[in-house]
Amino acid sequence: MMNLKSILSKLLLVLSIGVLLPDMASAQSKATWIWYPGDFEVWLSNKMQVRRTEREAVFPPLWQYYSPYALVTFQTEVDIPKPDQVKIYSEGPFQLLLDGVQIYGQPKSITVPAGKHKISFKVYNQEVLPAIYIAGNYVKSDASWKVTNEDKLWIDENGKAQQSGTPWVPVGSWNFDTPVNKPSEFKLTTTPWNAKKTEKTAAGQLVDFGKETFGYIKIHGLKGKGRVALYYGESREEAMDTARCETLDHLSFDGNQPETYTHDGSKAFRYVQVVADASVKYDSISMLYEYLPLEYRGAFKSSDQELNKIWDVSAYTMHLTSREFFIDGIKRDRWVWSGDAYQSYLMNYYLFFDSPSVERTMAALRGKDPVTAHVNIIMDYSLYWFVGVYDYYLHTGDTKFIKTFYPRMKSLMDFCLGRRNKNGFLEPLEGDWVFIDWANGLPKTGEVSFEQMLLARSLEAMAVSAEIAGEKDDQKEYQKLASDLKTKLFDVFWDKKENVMKHQRIDGKMQDIVTRYANMFGIFFNYFTEEQKQSVKNKVLLNKDVLQITTPYMRFYELEALCAMGEQDYVLKEMKDYWGGMLNEGATSFWEEYNPNKKGTEHLTMYGRPYGKSLCHAWGASPIYLLGKYYLGVKPLSPGYETWAIEPNLGGLKWMEGKVPTPNGEISVYASTSEVKVKSPIGTGTLRLKSKSKPSVKGAKVQALGNGVYEIQILKGKEYTVKYSL
Amino acid sequence: MMNLKSILSKLLLVLSIGVLLPDMASAQSKATWIWYPGDFEVWLSNKMQVRRTEREAVFPPLWQYYSPYALVTFQTEVDIPKPDQVKIYSEGPFQLLLDGVQIYGQPKSITVPAGKHKISFKVYNQEVLPAIYIAGNYVKSDASWKVTNEDKLWIDENGKAQQSGTPWVPVGSWNFDTPVNKPSEFKLTTTPWNAKKTEKTAAGQLVDFGKETFGYIKIHGLKGKGRVALYYGESREEAMDTARCETLDHLSFDGNQPETYTHDGSKAFRYVQVVADASVKYDSISMLYEYLPLEYRGAFKSSDQELNKIWDVSAYTMHLTSREFFIDGIKRDRWVWSGDAYQSYLMNYYLFFDSPSVERTMAALRGKDPVTAHVNIIMDYSLYWFVGVYDYYLHTGDTKFIKTFYPRMKSLMDFCLGRRNKNGFLEPLEGDWVFIDWANGLPKTGEVSFEQMLLARSLEAMAVSAEIAGEKDDQKEYQKLASDLKTKLFDVFWDKKENVMKHQRIDGKMQDIVTRYANMFGIFFNYFTEEQKQSVKNKVLLNKDVLQITTPYMRFYELEALCAMGEQDYVLKEMKDYWGGMLNEGATSFWEEYNPNKKGTEHLTMYGRPYGKSLCHAWGASPIYLLGKYYLGVKPLSPGYETWAIEPNLGGLKWMEGKVPTPNGEISVYASTSEVKVKSPIGTGTLRLKSKSKPSVKGAKVQALGNGVYEIQILKGKEYTVKYSL
């Protein structure tokens, strides 16, 4: 009979076998294509962004394109129990070293003997990017491999290998999990989509796909020789206006084409007008809808049908703009803009919670070194990038991105800090674009308080990141820079008499102007005291004399600030007015800009062009974020939802229910005026409620905070039903 | 009748028309393909260097590959007398703006109206590099265009274009002067070359091409199906040793191949052993010799037949290694090494004077930013790069390279200066390779005097370059850094008792070792006083107890130092021994290393491999340089041969004659013991002669300097025959 000690020692034996054979675990794991981190994103974003066209002219970005490293060395160390037959797939010719010894030729597989081994592949690919897929039973390319762009491995005069100072970093990967699924051949998913309606036009045929969409036009039953023109329109008017529509394609057929033709360029449209030479005949037009396969993990439904439609159309708008990367608009730009993407990250946390999309976008935006201009050349857009990294960490708890990209965070921050003026404030230098918002008459020169506030937040993000990256000294330095800047921000821009944040100082002279920007960010950055918040709310946010915001872009933050101040009732009305207004105009996705005072086709114009406005713009989808964070009321308090808060606010609705995604499942919420139900698969939540009487709940304690506010701790896996009275 | 005034005014009219119509001149000039400066070189060197193979394994460099910018904007401003029909050729899709207005589509030509216009092309090419060829009567792409990698041209909310801080630089170009001659399709020239001898081997056939060569094997009368193996050898032994030869190719034929097959991979060899399956038949083997078309502008002939052969074989060695870039060895490395290339530059000035090859090589070596390691990761190789830029300016007088690359000169120097220790000396940090020379037992750690001397010279090169680039403050700073470092170099390393330069200091302790390196460079850098030079010559250079030099690489400088001390007689004997020794061993090109004490196949070994040694190595060709500079005795004194010196030294020869190329024609020299003839197409030369009696010459004055030394001024275009007595 075994005594406890012998049981324990057997148990330890089992455990230690587990420890001794870590590769038994990896024998279960999947091989995947790997590359230098960020390089796939650089390559793909270069390729994608140049697909922007204006009436068949290529329209590439105005900022620098970085390049993938054309030559990189991948390396792993393994300790395997048995010899392993390992298959090798490579994008580009490679040099293979097994334990430092070169294997001749370009083998398609090798046998790695049992035991400890160092395996390295130096891969060259100047056309696309170097990548490998290595698949044995034990030896597999995965996120645990390291990579470098300069291996510095040289052979001295005696034939002895020397290597030092090699900058190894963790590899990049995504979901390229089979050998044939090569990074260089990445394509979004497509699915057939039929026209909803067709009508004859003077010159041809107008095809209506029923709502905003994106993809490749297909022509069925195509016969004959000649030309076919495709005029795309997000609106009927645009597709009909062949001389002025923003996108079009001229096709030419020699008579030998297949009967079903699929165009190779994707476009955004609801309508397409097809104008064919008389010598060309076809039966019908359809399209291949192109999209990134994503799960709608967030959900929202309420007693208000219009609001539900706003959420649905927002989610669709968000999906259309969540592609290779989070882009701004699908018709025109198709570029990756940091300010726009920052909002997409936030919306994504309440809809898809697709971390790879956030990582891809942040990597593409940051590019590489040297840093010679702001991200997208816009000062505020460099700063949003830092805040985006912090938010990513907060929502996902993932530290790998920060650990891998910390050197690039630092070089971008060095660039920003190097552009401060003698007062320590960011003030635009040559080549710096200060965007803030599209707003007529918005002053953007000199020292603008909004930019300093974003810089302070960015420095805080750097401090947190430095700690994660193990850079203690940096952490201290960034923390000090942040707190000094915050002090200075208030010393200079806070108007102690009016109790609001001023907008701008030029050559040391404070300008007599207050705008919403710094004032609303100060609220949800929690930079203001409670008293300051109240003053700002009344004197700025709810003051119609302060320069109005007309873009959904800044509307996002304005409404967020109001929600953060508990103005959900007011914001709900605003949402219904503003987004409901677009729906009333027939929107099937939300727009780049909306001005309720405009009429008819005026809504289509922008940038002085009749169809210049994007009718599907990511920043138009903010209700997803607002409804998830400030109505369902769920948000992380510590990284990866280890702790989180839930504070449902009906904002005048009778009831609402929905889901908020987390790194591990979704938090479900139902709330009416008398009942709140919560269930979470993750972390420890704190439910906060206002109630006329003390709420009741089974299996949890209700803590009274005073003033009719109560808190209930939500443990994961349990369902709570709370009775209360609003 | 016209008076003088009216004649003058008519003349002025003619002149002013010339000034008013600068584009009339450009109407005569050629259009050429243009790109971002250095990007073609980065792309081509990436491609070329990865062609190194070892027994069919790809063997890419150990240092970082930079990439061309995938997106660049070319721009020109023109003022043209007539409308111009301009043809457009582009490598990659482009966006064309004429006076800021986008031209739709991808036009193959446009009409530019008469008058002033700004034309810009934004071109995207991620696979190769963006390049354009624009050809009208007046509007033509040429070296006058500007280019940027971030145009920062954005449109504000009112549709107004904004642009500032755009880093424009002059474009790069070479000789791609027709539309079809695209940069992406660059290939060296080839010409057919027949075998000199064939013989049967046990397994197949050994083909001897008579001398070292480079190119593509051709198989004639090829029939059947099966495999053919090619075993290359720089020596007969290597080609016969199928298991250990350094390069080989396995070909496979399916029976449907053409009768004449040309292999697509070029190799270096004199011999090839062809081993075919019995099922494959062929008639004969030839090759396509591949080379860079270069004119042999330098020449040397003398009374010594062996020396003449040494010059000829040196020139051939130099030509074989002057390819896409100046490379080290043609069989094995095929990489661009800065230390090796630096010697090629110097030899080039006495043979081809091909400036584009120097520029291409310097651009490829420098790459781009950021600088994260030394050039080729070797400390001395970063420093040779700077000295090479200075020498390029001295020989060619060209300032465009420096003006274009000055920012990259500066960032590389920043990197170097950032790696100094607390004493201000370069001392290897992690990842720094100190090469100096292949020599057994040569100490390379700590503070090595040789590296400090190269740094001092590099700082002097930076000072000159800063002045050319118009950076006055930089010029002063670099000048001061250089002079401070020189002072410190002598304070620390000059042994005042022994009157020699010591080799090394470790942790503040001077090591008791003297080597040749710093001592020989100190002579021809002219860092030593006359007294110091004499001491160094006797105690180091001519002292057999000081660590001997066995590589032609450092032999180059050792012999140069001795020549600079007037030891031409001694050096001539050394040349005949050393290079004559290789010829006696059957060399048809000069080697990476030669040790006269070795026998037979021992000469083929290196790096512990039986055929590891390169038998055609650029650094083996130094007699070209020595004979041109120190026997014919011609060298520039000011940039571009505006002034130059000639000091013929027969070194014991009865007579010699030759040519030294300059930016504008060749300087011809003949010298015997009684007569010197000189003719130059350029600058003002100073002929210096030792003569027992005062030399006589027609049409020039002879100036006596004392001690039997005389000087004669050489004006361009005149032939001088000087009678003297040696």
Interface residues (C-beta under 8 A of the other chain):
Chain A: W43 N46 K47 V50 E54 R55 E56 A57 V58 F59 P60 P61 L62 W63 Q64 Y65 S67 P68 Y69 A70 L71 P93 F94 Q95 L96 Q102 I103 Y104 G105 Q106 K122 Y124 Q126 E127 V128 N149 E150 D151 K152 L153 W154 I155 E157 N158 G159 Q162 S164 G165 T166 P167 D369 P370 T372 A373 I377 L429 E430 G431 D432 W433 W438 A439 N440 Y607 G608 R609
Chain B: W43 N46 K47 V50 E54 R55 E56 A57 V58 F59 P60 P61 L62 W63 Q64 Y65 S67 P68 Y69 A70 L71 P93 F94 Q95 L96 Q102 I103 Y104 G105 Q106 K122 Y124 Q126 E127 V128 N149 E150 D151 K152 L153 W154 I155 E157 N158 G159 Q162 S164 G165 T166 P167 D369 P370 T372 A373 I377 L429 E430 G431 D432 W433 W438 A439 N440 Y607 G608 R609
